[in-house]
Amino acid sequence: MGRSGFHVLAINSGSSSLKFGLFGVRDGKVTPRATGDAQAIGSSAGLLRVRDGHGGDVLHEETVPMADGVQAFSRIARLLAGMDVPAADAIGHRIVHGGAQLRAHARIDATVMAQLEAAGTFAPLHVPAALAVVRVAQARFPALPQIACLDTAFHAHLPEQAYTLPLDRSLQAAGVRRYGFHGLSCASILAQWPRAPARLVIAHLGSGASITAVRGGRSVDTSMGMTPSGGVMMATRSGDLDPGVLAWLAREKGMDARALERLVDHRSGLLGVSGISGDLRQLRKVERTEPSARLAIAMFVLSVRKQIAAMAAVLEGIDALVFTGGIGEHDAQARADICVGLAWAGIRLDPARNRSGGPRIGMDGATCEVRVMPSEEERQICRCVHDVLRDGEAQREDDTSLPPHPPSRREPCSQPGSG
């Protein structure tokens, strides 16, 4: 780990996209060598780009069919092998849900893989697809350490009153609790802003969206629950619902668990309300002429505003609000509409700064600082890989009977200022 030229390939698998980055790590500094993404996975018109790590210039771009993330990863690996970039020394994988057993980032061995497979029942949209990429990466690079970087790890130390769901206590043994997600994104904000104020709310707004309360660098509450389907209204996910709605649909409409999952994960949210699209950019184009698009946008804005207010209550005040994610970083109108109802909390935007995209978009003199910051999940994956391998080396020096993965309650790379 101490030698020069240690490089990590970070893989961020999504349902229809895969982002990646090859980073060098030296003396705690993370330097991109190549980055890119594969878009429209599952279609005949998939788009794959590789960019230079220094200036962001496009090194390669092609339209190529990619049936799934496995094909996308294989294509990316071949492209990187043919480019003038360093070979990876380790691979880090974003895993949305670690499940009830795996609570910290860990080197993937048979035990960890079994735990991740079990976690797939909590996030069937995300985990199985990510593990398929892990398997092909293990087969292609059998000598490289592969690290599971968990979105849930950032929230592993939620207070009991935050993680406990108001259900029969016997269900807790089966892993029914609040886990929280977008943890790598939240950790990346703290890595970029190590001197962030004590009471911080992070609004990660993209096709998936969540609001997290952070006190002193630790997550103390978050909007998503046992699965990434809960919380605020999203692109195609409903967010929080009256549970009676699901019982009614099962009883009166004969919907089984799979049909209910399809409804709340794929046919709800912005798409469900508008009947047009789950992409806020598309709804913006028609909101003046389509009442359903206006309604969907207004509901999304209100949903986010309410959760920010709730997290401010959890923190007993708010010192800073950070917008991140695709919508949070790029939709100035959404940011303005969300914040217009939060002046009572000291959140006041400067219109010109907000239009310019920040990073500081609050008015001078406001009691709550407001920023727009990029979600640097791939960089954070790199930090996690570095920390897991570093800690593993240190542990081997102290104990020759090294356990197969780090202790379940540790999450070193999720702390502010790491890396």
Secondary structure as a PSIPRED ss2 file (coil, helix, strand):
# PSIPRED VFORMAT (PSIPRED V4.0)

   1 M C   1.000  0.000  0.000
   2 G C   1.000  0.000  0.000
   3 R C   1.000  0.000  0.000
   4 S C   1.000  0.000  0.000
   5 G C   1.000  0.000  0.000
   6 F E   0.000  0.000  1.000
   7 H E   0.000  0.000  1.000
   8 V E   0.000  0.000  1.000
   9 L E   0.000  0.000  1.000
  10 A E   0.000  0.000  1.000
  11 I E   0.000  0.000  1.000
  12 N E   0.000  0.000  1.000
  13 S E   0.000  0.000  1.000
  14 G C   1.000  0.000  0.000
  15 S C   1.000  0.000  0.000
  16 S C   1.000  0.000  0.000
  17 S C   1.000  0.000  0.000
  18 L E   0.000  0.000  1.000
  19 K E   0.000  0.000  1.000
  20 F E   0.000  0.000  1.000
  21 G E   0.000  0.000  1.000
  22 L E   0.000  0.000  1.000
  23 F E   0.000  0.000  1.000
  24 G E   0.000  0.000  1.000
  25 V E   0.000  0.000  1.000
  26 R E   0.000  0.000  1.000
  27 D C   1.000  0.000  0.000
  28 G C   1.000  0.000  0.000
  29 K E   0.000  0.000  1.000
  30 V E   0.000  0.000  1.000
  31 T E   0.000  0.000  1.000
  32 P E   0.000  0.000  1.000
  33 R E   0.000  0.000  1.000
  34 A E   0.000  0.000  1.000
  35 T E   0.000  0.000  1.000
  36 G E   0.000  0.000  1.000
  37 D E   0.000  0.000  1.000
  38 A E   0.000  0.000  1.000
  39 Q E   0.000  0.000  1.000
  40 A C   1.000  0.000  0.000
  41 I C   1.000  0.000  0.000
  42 G C   1.000  0.000  0.000
  43 S C   1.000  0.000  0.000
  44 S C   1.000  0.000  0.000
  45 A C   1.000  0.000  0.000
  46 G C   1.000  0.000  0.000
  47 L E   0.000  0.000  1.000
  48 L E   0.000  0.000  1.000
  49 R E   0.000  0.000  1.000
  50 V E   0.000  0.000  1.000
  51 R E   0.000  0.000  1.000
  52 D E   0.000  0.000  1.000
  53 G C   1.000  0.000  0.000
  54 H C   1.000  0.000  0.000
  55 G C   1.000  0.000  0.000
  56 G C   1.000  0.000  0.000
  57 D C   1.000  0.000  0.000
  58 V E   0.000  0.000  1.000
  59 L E   0.000  0.000  1.000
  60 H E   0.000  0.000  1.000
  61 E E   0.000  0.000  1.000
  62 E E   0.000  0.000  1.000
  63 T E   0.000  0.000  1.000
  64 V C   1.000  0.000  0.000
  65 P C   1.000  0.000  0.000
  66 M C   1.000  0.000  0.000
  67 A C   1.000  0.000  0.000
  68 D C   1.000  0.000  0.000
  69 G H   0.000  1.000  0.000
  70 V H   0.000  1.000  0.000
  71 Q H   0.000  1.000  0.000
  72 A H   0.000  1.000  0.000
  73 F H   0.000  1.000  0.000
  74 S H   0.000  1.000  0.000
  75 R H   0.000  1.000  0.000
  76 I H   0.000  1.000  0.000
  77 A H   0.000  1.000  0.000
  78 R H   0.000  1.000  0.000
  79 L H   0.000  1.000  0.000
  80 L H   0.000  1.000  0.000
  81 A H   0.000  1.000  0.000
  82 G C   1.000  0.000  0.000
  83 M C   1.000  0.000  0.000
  84 D C   1.000  0.000  0.000
  85 V C   1.000  0.000  0.000
  86 P C   1.000  0.000  0.000
  87 A C   1.000  0.000  0.000
  88 A C   1.000  0.000  0.000
  89 D C   1.000  0.000  0.000
  90 A E   0.000  0.000  1.000
  91 I E   0.000  0.000  1.000
  92 G E   0.000  0.000  1.000
  93 H E   0.000  0.000  1.000
  94 R E   0.000  0.000  1.000
  95 I E   0.000  0.000  1.000
  96 V C   1.000  0.000  0.000
  97 H C   1.000  0.000  0.000
  98 G C   1.000  0.000  0.000
  99 G C   1.000  0.000  0.000
 100 A C   1.000  0.000  0.000
 101 Q C   1.000  0.000  0.000
 102 L C   1.000  0.000  0.000
 103 R C   1.000  0.000  0.000
 104 A C   1.000  0.000  0.000
 105 H C   1.000  0.000  0.000
 106 A E   0.000  0.000  1.000
 107 R E   0.000  0.000  1.000
 108 I C   1.000  0.000  0.000
 109 D C   1.000  0.000  0.000
 110 A H   0.000  1.000  0.000
 111 T H   0.000  1.000  0.000
 112 V H   0.000  1.000  0.000
 113 M H   0.000  1.000  0.000
 114 A H   0.000  1.000  0.000
 115 Q H   0.000  1.000  0.000
 116 L H   0.000  1.000  0.000
 117 E H   0.000  1.000  0.000
 118 A H   0.000  1.000  0.000
 119 A H   0.000  1.000  0.000
 120 G C   1.000  0.000  0.000
 121 T C   1.000  0.000  0.000
 122 F C   1.000  0.000  0.000
 123 A C   1.000  0.000  0.000
 124 P C   1.000  0.000  0.000
 125 L C   1.000  0.000  0.000
 126 H C   1.000  0.000  0.000
 127 V H   0.000  1.000  0.000
 128 P H   0.000  1.000  0.000
 129 A H   0.000  1.000  0.000
 130 A H   0.000  1.000  0.000
 131 L H   0.000  1.000  0.000
 132 A H   0.000  1.000  0.000
 133 V H   0.000  1.000  0.000
 134 V H   0.000  1.000  0.000
 135 R H   0.000  1.000  0.000
 136 V H   0.000  1.000  0.000
 137 A H   0.000  1.000  0.000
 138 Q H   0.000  1.000  0.000
 139 A H   0.000  1.000  0.000
 140 R H   0.000  1.000  0.000
 141 F C   1.000  0.000  0.000
 142 P C   1.000  0.000  0.000
 143 A C   1.000  0.000  0.000
 144 L C   1.000  0.000  0.000
 145 P C   1.000  0.000  0.000
 146 Q E   0.000  0.000  1.000
 147 I E   0.000  0.000  1.000
 148 A E   0.000  0.000  1.000
 149 C E   0.000  0.000  1.000
 150 L E   0.000  0.000  1.000
 151 D C   1.000  0.000  0.000
 152 T H   0.000  1.000  0.000
 153 A H   0.000  1.000  0.000
 154 F H   0.000  1.000  0.000
 155 H H   0.000  1.000  0.000
 156 A C   1.000  0.000  0.000
 157 H C   1.000  0.000  0.000
 158 L C   1.000  0.000  0.000
 159 P C   1.000  0.000  0.000
 160 E H   0.000  1.000  0.000
 161 Q H   0.000  1.000  0.000
 162 A H   0.000  1.000  0.000
 163 Y H   0.000  1.000  0.000
 164 T C   1.000  0.000  0.000
 165 L C   1.000  0.000  0.000
 166 P C   1.000  0.000  0.000
 167 L C   1.000  0.000  0.000
 168 D C   1.000  0.000  0.000
 169 R H   0.000  1.000  0.000
 170 S H   0.000  1.000  0.000
 171 L H   0.000  1.000  0.000
 172 Q H   0.000  1.000  0.000
 173 A H   0.000  1.000  0.000
 174 A H   0.000  1.000  0.000
 175 G C   1.000  0.000  0.000
 176 V C   1.000  0.000  0.000
 177 R C   1.000  0.000  0.000
 178 R C   1.000  0.000  0.000
 179 Y C   1.000  0.000  0.000
 180 G C   1.000  0.000  0.000
 181 F C   1.000  0.000  0.000
 182 H C   1.000  0.000  0.000
 183 G H   0.000  1.000  0.000
 184 L H   0.000  1.000  0.000
 185 S H   0.000  1.000  0.000
 186 C H   0.000  1.000  0.000
 187 A H   0.000  1.000  0.000
 188 S H   0.000  1.000  0.000
 189 I H   0.000  1.000  0.000
 190 L H   0.000  1.000  0.000
 191 A H   0.000  1.000  0.000
 192 Q H   0.000  1.000  0.000
 193 W C   1.000  0.000  0.000
 194 P C   1.000  0.000  0.000
 195 R C   1.000  0.000  0.000
 196 A C   1.000  0.000  0.000
 197 P C   1.000  0.000  0.000
 198 A C   1.000  0.000  0.000
 199 R E   0.000  0.000  1.000
 200 L E   0.000  0.000  1.000
 201 V E   0.000  0.000  1.000
 202 I E   0.000  0.000  1.000
 203 A E   0.000  0.000  1.000
 204 H E   0.000  0.000  1.000
 205 L E   0.000  0.000  1.000
 206 G C   1.000  0.000  0.000
 207 S C   1.000  0.000  0.000
 208 G C   1.000  0.000  0.000
 209 A E   0.000  0.000  1.000
 210 S E   0.000  0.000  1.000
 211 I E   0.000  0.000  1.000
 212 T E   0.000  0.000  1.000
 213 A E   0.000  0.000  1.000
 214 V E   0.000  0.000  1.000
 215 R E   0.000  0.000  1.000
 216 G C   1.000  0.000  0.000
 217 G C   1.000  0.000  0.000
 218 R E   0.000  0.000  1.000
 219 S E   0.000  0.000  1.000
 220 V E   0.000  0.000  1.000
 221 D E   0.000  0.000  1.000
 222 T E   0.000  0.000  1.000
 223 S C   1.000  0.000  0.000
 224 M C   1.000  0.000  0.000
 225 G C   1.000  0.000  0.000
 226 M C   1.000  0.000  0.000
 227 T C   1.000  0.000  0.000
 228 P C   1.000  0.000  0.000
 229 S C   1.000  0.000  0.000
 230 G C   1.000  0.000  0.000
 231 G C   1.000  0.000  0.000
 232 V C   1.000  0.000  0.000
 233 M C   1.000  0.000  0.000
 234 M C   1.000  0.000  0.000
 235 A C   1.000  0.000  0.000
 236 T C   1.000  0.000  0.000
 237 R C   1.000  0.000  0.000
 238 S C   1.000  0.000  0.000
 239 G C   1.000  0.000  0.000
 240 D C   1.000  0.000  0.000
 241 L C   1.000  0.000  0.000
 242 D C   1.000  0.000  0.000
 243 P H   0.000  1.000  0.000
 244 G H   0.000  1.000  0.000
 245 V H   0.000  1.000  0.000
 246 L H   0.000  1.000  0.000
 247 A H   0.000  1.000  0.000
 248 W H   0.000  1.000  0.000
 249 L H   0.000  1.000  0.000
 250 A H   0.000  1.000  0.000
 251 R H   0.000  1.000  0.000
 252 E H   0.000  1.000  0.000
 253 K C   1.000  0.000  0.000
 254 G C   1.000  0.000  0.000
 255 M C   1.000  0.000  0.000
 256 D C   1.000  0.000  0.000
 257 A H   0.000  1.000  0.000
 258 R H   0.000  1.000  0.000
 259 A H   0.000  1.000  0.000
 260 L H   0.000  1.000  0.000
 261 E H   0.000  1.000  0.000
 262 R H   0.000  1.000  0.000
 263 L H   0.000  1.000  0.000
 264 V H   0.000  1.000  0.000
 265 D H   0.000  1.000  0.000
 266 H H   0.000  1.000  0.000
 267 R C   1.000  0.000  0.000
 268 S C   1.000  0.000  0.000
 269 G H   0.000  1.000  0.000
 270 L H   0.000  1.000  0.000
 271 L H   0.000  1.000  0.000
 272 G H   0.000  1.000  0.000
 273 V H   0.000  1.000  0.000
 274 S H   0.000  1.000  0.000
 275 G C   1.000  0.000  0.000
 276 I C   1.000  0.000  0.000
 277 S C   1.000  0.000  0.000
 278 G C   1.000  0.000  0.000
 279 D C   1.000  0.000  0.000
 280 L H   0.000  1.000  0.000
 281 R H   0.000  1.000  0.000
 282 Q H   0.000  1.000  0.000
 283 L H   0.000  1.000  0.000
 284 R H   0.000  1.000  0.000
 285 K H   0.000  1.000  0.000
 286 V H   0.000  1.000  0.000
 287 E C   1.000  0.000  0.000
 288 R C   1.000  0.000  0.000
 289 T C   1.000  0.000  0.000
 290 E C   1.000  0.000  0.000
 291 P H   0.000  1.000  0.000
 292 S H   0.000  1.000  0.000
 293 A H   0.000  1.000  0.000
 294 R H   0.000  1.000  0.000
 295 L H   0.000  1.000  0.000
 296 A H   0.000  1.000  0.000
 297 I H   0.000  1.000  0.000
 298 A H   0.000  1.000  0.000
 299 M H   0.000  1.000  0.000
 300 F H   0.000  1.000  0.000
 301 V H   0.000  1.000  0.000
 302 L H   0.000  1.000  0.000
 303 S H   0.000  1.000  0.000
 304 V H   0.000  1.000  0.000
 305 R H   0.000  1.000  0.000
 306 K H   0.000  1.000  0.000
 307 Q H   0.000  1.000  0.000
 308 I H   0.000  1.000  0.000
 309 A H   0.000  1.000  0.000
 310 A H   0.000  1.000  0.000
 311 M H   0.000  1.000  0.000
 312 A H   0.000  1.000  0.000
 313 A H   0.000  1.000  0.000
 314 V H   0.000  1.000  0.000
 315 L H   0.000  1.000  0.000
 316 E C   1.000  0.000  0.000
 317 G C   1.000  0.000  0.000
 318 I C   1.000  0.000  0.000
 319 D C   1.000  0.000  0.000
 320 A E   0.000  0.000  1.000
 321 L E   0.000  0.000  1.000
 322 V E   0.000  0.000  1.000
 323 F E   0.000  0.000  1.000
 324 T E   0.000  0.000  1.000
 325 G H   0.000  1.000  0.000
 326 G H   0.000  1.000  0.000
 327 I H   0.000  1.000  0.000
 328 G H   0.000  1.000  0.000
 329 E H   0.000  1.000  0.000
 330 H H   0.000  1.000  0.000
 331 D C   1.000  0.000  0.000
 332 A H   0.000  1.000  0.000
 333 Q H   0.000  1.000  0.000
 334 A H   0.000  1.000  0.000
 335 R H   0.000  1.000  0.000
 336 A H   0.000  1.000  0.000
 337 D H   0.000  1.000  0.000
 338 I H   0.000  1.000  0.000
 339 C H   0.000  1.000  0.000
 340 V C   1.000  0.000  0.000
 341 G C   1.000  0.000  0.000
 342 L C   1.000  0.000  0.000
 343 A H   0.000  1.000  0.000
 344 W H   0.000  1.000  0.000
 345 A H   0.000  1.000  0.000
 346 G C   1.000  0.000  0.000
 347 I C   1.000  0.000  0.000
 348 R C   1.000  0.000  0.000
 349 L E   0.000  0.000  1.000
 350 D C   1.000  0.000  0.000
 351 P H   0.000  1.000  0.000
 352 A H   0.000  1.000  0.000
 353 R H   0.000  1.000  0.000
 354 N H   0.000  1.000  0.000
 355 R H   0.000  1.000  0.000
 356 S H   0.000  1.000  0.000
 357 G C   1.000  0.000  0.000
 358 G C   1.000  0.000  0.000
 359 P C   1.000  0.000  0.000
 360 R E   0.000  0.000  1.000
 361 I C   1.000  0.000  0.000
 362 G E   0.000  0.000  1.000
 363 M C   1.000  0.000  0.000
 364 D C   1.000  0.000  0.000
 365 G C   1.000  0.000  0.000
 366 A C   1.000  0.000  0.000
 367 T C   1.000  0.000  0.000
 368 C C   1.000  0.000  0.000
 369 E E   0.000  0.000  1.000
 370 V E   0.000  0.000  1.000
 371 R E   0.000  0.000  1.000
 372 V E   0.000  0.000  1.000
 373 M C   1.000  0.000  0.000
 374 P C   1.000  0.000  0.000
 375 S C   1.000  0.000  0.000
 376 E C   1.000  0.000  0.000
 377 E H   0.000  1.000  0.000
 378 E H   0.000  1.000  0.000
 379 R H   0.000  1.000  0.000
 380 Q H   0.000  1.000  0.000
 381 I H   0.000  1.000  0.000
 382 C H   0.000  1.000  0.000
 383 R H   0.000  1.000  0.000
 384 C H   0.000  1.000  0.000
 385 V H   0.000  1.000  0.000
 386 H H   0.000  1.000  0.000
 387 D H   0.000  1.000  0.000
 388 V H   0.000  1.000  0.000
 389 L H   0.000  1.000  0.000
 390 R H   0.000  1.000  0.000
 391 D H   0.000  1.000  0.000
 392 G H   0.000  1.000  0.000
 393 E H   0.000  1.000  0.000
 394 A H   0.000  1.000  0.000
 395 Q H   0.000  1.000  0.000
 396 R H   0.000  1.000  0.000
 397 E H   0.000  1.000  0.000
 398 D H   0.000  1.000  0.000
 399 D C   1.000  0.000  0.000
 400 T C   1.000  0.000  0.000
 401 S C   1.000  0.000  0.000
 402 L C   1.000  0.000  0.000
 403 P C   1.000  0.000  0.000
 404 P C   1.000  0.000  0.000
 405 H C   1.000  0.000  0.000
 406 P C   1.000  0.000  0.000
 407 P C   1.000  0.000  0.000
 408 S C   1.000  0.000  0.000
 409 R C   1.000  0.000  0.000
 410 R C   1.000  0.000  0.000
 411 E C   1.000  0.000  0.000
 412 P H   0.000  1.000  0.000
 413 C H   0.000  1.000  0.000
 414 S H   0.000  1.000  0.000
 415 Q C   1.000  0.000  0.000
 416 P C   1.000  0.000  0.000
 417 G C   1.000  0.000  0.000
 418 S C   1.000  0.000  0.000
 419 G C   1.000  0.000  0.000
